[in-house]
Amino acid sequence: MASYNRIVLIGNLTRDPEHKQLTSGQAVCRLSIATNRQFKNRQTGSMVQEVCYIDIDVWGAQAESCRQYLQKGRSVLVEGRLKLDNWQDQTGAQRSKHSVVADRVVFLQSGKEAGDLNSDVMDDELSDQPQSLRGGDLMLNPNNKVEKDLLDQLAKAEKKVKAARSAKESTNTEGLSEALSNVFGQPKTGEIDFKDQPPFEDELPF
């Protein structure tokens, strides 16, 4: 039976990376990110922010890079697969939780860093990558289908932002907010505390 398990996320880290060296010698880094969806409530007419929190497991050399360069509030693009963790909590109850195993992590620039550094792109074939194309604050590869689609979406979002600014700059900002949310709706950085997550296990799949 055919199946497909692929996920692409853009979000902000809700806390500093959690790094661990397993007894097997493998390094793993857990990232916790928040993604945001903004939509209009048809009944009340008000804008609603829907936030989704996701745990990301990064392995090997990428884990070391994430530990060294990432911190709370940093924006990242993650490409990987969805997995289900099962474990037993301190009370003996069986728990389960979905998370993402990252195949590739792209460090996105904040506005403060845009003039100083290029985005750091981490994957297993970093040395063989073709030259990337810059899209906004991203360093994207137009030969990669996922990143090409991302560039197209960014270009469309930029047009919507410009149109919203010129039409509603002085009277109505609702259209601008909706246009900005189409750029993937990055959430506001805030104090977020994750309490329900499984511990690292040495037998987790690589």
Secondary structure, DSSP 8 states (H G I E B T S, - for coil): ------EEEEEEESS--EEEE-TTS-EEEEEEEEEEEEEE-TTT--EEEEEEEEEEEEEHHHHHHHHHH--TT-EEEEEEEEEEEEEE-TTS-EEEEEEEEEEEEEE---TTTTTT----EE-TTGGG----EEETTEEE-TTSHHHHHHHHHHHHHHHHHHHHHHHHTTT--HHHHHHHHTTT-----------------TT---
